[in-house]
Amino acid sequence: MNQQTAMPQLDTKAPAQKTLPDAQTVTEVRHWTDRLFSFKVTRPASLRFRSGEFVMIGLMGDPDPATGRQKPLLRAYSIASPSWDEELEFYSIKVQDGPLTSRLQHIQPGDQIILRPKPVGTLVHDALLPGKRLWFFSTGTGLAPFASLIRDPQTFEDYDQVILTHTCREVADLEYGRQLVEEVRSDEMLRELIGDGLDKLVYYPTTTREQSPKMGRITGLLKDGTVFADLGIDRIAPETDRAMVCGSLDFNVEIKGLLEDFGLREGANSDPKEYVVEKAFVG
Ligand SMILES: Cc1cc2nc3c(=O)[nH]c(=O)nc-3n(C[C@H](O)[C@H](O)[C@H](O)COP(=O)(O)OP(=O)(O)OC[C@H]3O[C@@H](n4cnc5c(N)ncnc54)[C@H](O)[C@@H]3O)c2cc1C
């Protein structure tokens, strides 16, 4: 683990900017690796959302050379904080030539971002039928909606066991999630629901490139039964298991196939079933 991972940079002050439409103020920024950062912004008083939903956020684009007018440059972002939180947290990729994140990665506390207060999404409790065990399958920044859901008491009230899997290339890419799980396990209110045994919240991180205690893609580990053997649990079954999936398009397609093989069916807000899926990004 490198030093940047162990001690995320924490910016604390920055000058204010002129007000944007739907502007929110950045209150904290943490850089986890050269490709990942998280940040918090103020929450609009009127914004209500369900843990797991996403919103459009962004910055003002460059002025049009012909007209000089600026348009907002917006992208979909899962809200990583739970619905009860006073602030909103986001967990972001840094795409070096990405129109938004090439700039967004430089925000500092006091800066403003644009946030359209219209939350939507399928990774919500309402889209699943009641069950006993809830799986969160994520890769990369696909962890973000689950960072919201595992800080929501309803998650532990509704299920006997919650299993969060997170697959990344390198160990440092797991650090945000590792600290998050630690935070949940030591939170007074959530700890009461999770219990001291802590087996109600199971964290199953894996890496695909760098050596770590558990190597491999989660899809492979599900397919050959390693996950169930490691955790000492029964295989996924439609009577007991519910799942939420958030990763790259390829990952989503592969895991959907596996879940269907286990007998689970895809649900939606209007038609709750046994699992739901959302893309972590387009492309
Ligand atoms: C429903 C939904 C929720 C999303 N939630 C998040 C989130 O919580 N955090 C987040 O960082 N992004 C999230 N995204 C992706 C986000 O909308 C942007 O694509 C991302 O911020 C990059 O923006 P950009 O303008 O810099 O580059 P873009 O032009 O949007 O993307 C350039 C390329 O970078 C790659 N890329 C984009 N986003 C990611 C990513 N997250 N991980 C790996 N590769 C990526 C893709 O190959 C893409 O073609 C979400 C996307 C969707 C559809």
The ligand as a MOL file (V3000), in Angstrom:
LIG
                    3D

  0  0  0     0  0            999 V3000
M  V30 BEGIN CTAB
M  V30 COUNTS 53 58 0 0 0
M  V30 BEGIN ATOM
M  V30 1 C -25.8530 5.8930 -13.9940 0
M  V30 2 C -24.4080 6.3290 -13.9820 0
M  V30 3 C -23.8040 6.5970 -12.7620 0
M  V30 4 C -22.4630 6.9990 -12.7190 0
M  V30 5 N -21.8640 7.2110 -11.5060 0
M  V30 6 C -20.5420 7.5350 -11.4580 0
M  V30 7 C -19.8800 7.6880 -10.2100 0
M  V30 8 O -20.4730 7.5800 -9.1350 0
M  V30 9 N -18.5450 7.9860 -10.2420 0
M  V30 10 C -17.8510 8.1360 -11.4220 0
M  V30 11 O -16.6520 8.3850 -11.3730 0
M  V30 12 N -18.4590 8.0160 -12.5950 0
M  V30 13 C -19.7780 7.7240 -12.6570 0
M  V30 14 N -20.4050 7.5980 -13.8620 0
M  V30 15 C -19.6450 7.9550 -15.0720 0
M  V30 16 C -19.7050 9.4860 -15.2780 0
M  V30 17 O -20.9930 9.8280 -15.7210 0
M  V30 18 C -18.6470 10.0230 -16.2870 0
M  V30 19 O -18.5570 9.1820 -17.3800 0
M  V30 20 C -17.2770 10.1720 -15.6500 0
M  V30 21 O -17.3640 11.1320 -14.6270 0
M  V30 22 C -16.2210 10.6320 -16.6420 0
M  V30 23 O -16.6370 11.8500 -17.2220 0
M  V30 24 P -15.7370 12.5700 -18.2990 0
M  V30 25 O -16.5390 13.6700 -18.9330 0
M  V30 26 O -14.4240 12.9740 -17.6820 0
M  V30 27 O -15.4060 11.4530 -19.3750 0
M  V30 28 P -16.4700 10.6620 -20.3050 0
M  V30 29 O -16.4010 11.2390 -21.6830 0
M  V30 30 O -17.7930 10.6220 -19.6400 0
M  V30 31 O -15.8480 9.2220 -20.2810 0
M  V30 32 C -14.6620 8.9370 -21.0370 0
M  V30 33 C -14.3730 7.4460 -20.9360 0
M  V30 34 O -13.8460 7.1630 -19.6400 0
M  V30 35 C -14.2820 5.9110 -19.1620 0
M  V30 36 N -14.9970 6.1110 -17.8770 0
M  V30 37 C -15.9580 7.0360 -17.5900 0
M  V30 38 N -16.3730 6.9260 -16.3100 0
M  V30 39 C -15.6710 5.9150 -15.7670 0
M  V30 40 C -15.6500 5.3240 -14.4770 0
M  V30 41 N -16.4520 5.7810 -13.4790 0
M  V30 42 N -14.8080 4.2990 -14.2580 0
M  V30 43 C -13.9990 3.8290 -15.2480 0
M  V30 44 N -13.9700 4.3640 -16.4910 0
M  V30 45 C -14.7850 5.3890 -16.7630 0
M  V30 46 C -15.1960 5.3460 -20.2450 0
M  V30 47 O -14.4450 4.4550 -21.0420 0
M  V30 48 C -15.6040 6.5280 -21.0460 0
M  V30 49 O -15.8890 6.2140 -22.3820 0
M  V30 50 C -21.7420 7.1890 -13.9340 0
M  V30 51 C -22.3660 6.9420 -15.1670 0
M  V30 52 C -23.6740 6.4950 -15.1980 0
M  V30 53 C -24.3040 6.2290 -16.5400 0
M  V30 END ATOM
M  V30 BEGIN BOND
M  V30 1 1 1 2
M  V30 2 1 2 3
M  V30 3 2 2 52
M  V30 4 2 3 4
M  V30 5 1 4 5
M  V30 6 1 4 50
M  V30 7 2 5 6
M  V30 8 1 6 7
M  V30 9 1 6 13
M  V30 10 2 7 8
M  V30 11 1 7 9
M  V30 12 1 9 10
M  V30 13 2 10 11
M  V30 14 1 10 12
M  V30 15 2 12 13
M  V30 16 1 13 14
M  V30 17 1 14 15
M  V30 18 1 14 50
M  V30 19 1 15 16
M  V30 20 1 16 17
M  V30 21 1 16 18
M  V30 22 1 18 19
M  V30 23 1 18 20
M  V30 24 1 20 21
M  V30 25 1 20 22
M  V30 26 1 22 23
M  V30 27 1 23 24
M  V30 28 2 24 25
M  V30 29 1 24 26
M  V30 30 1 24 27
M  V30 31 1 27 28
M  V30 32 2 28 29
M  V30 33 1 28 30
M  V30 34 1 28 31
M  V30 35 1 31 32
M  V30 36 1 32 33
M  V30 37 1 33 34
M  V30 38 1 33 48
M  V30 39 1 34 35
M  V30 40 1 35 36
M  V30 41 1 35 46
M  V30 42 1 36 37
M  V30 43 1 36 45
M  V30 44 2 37 38
M  V30 45 1 38 39
M  V30 46 1 39 40
M  V30 47 2 39 45
M  V30 48 1 40 41
M  V30 49 2 40 42
M  V30 50 1 42 43
M  V30 51 2 43 44
M  V30 52 1 44 45
M  V30 53 1 46 47
M  V30 54 1 46 48
M  V30 55 1 48 49
M  V30 56 2 50 51
M  V30 57 1 51 52
M  V30 58 1 52 53
M  V30 END BOND
M  V30 END CTAB
M  END
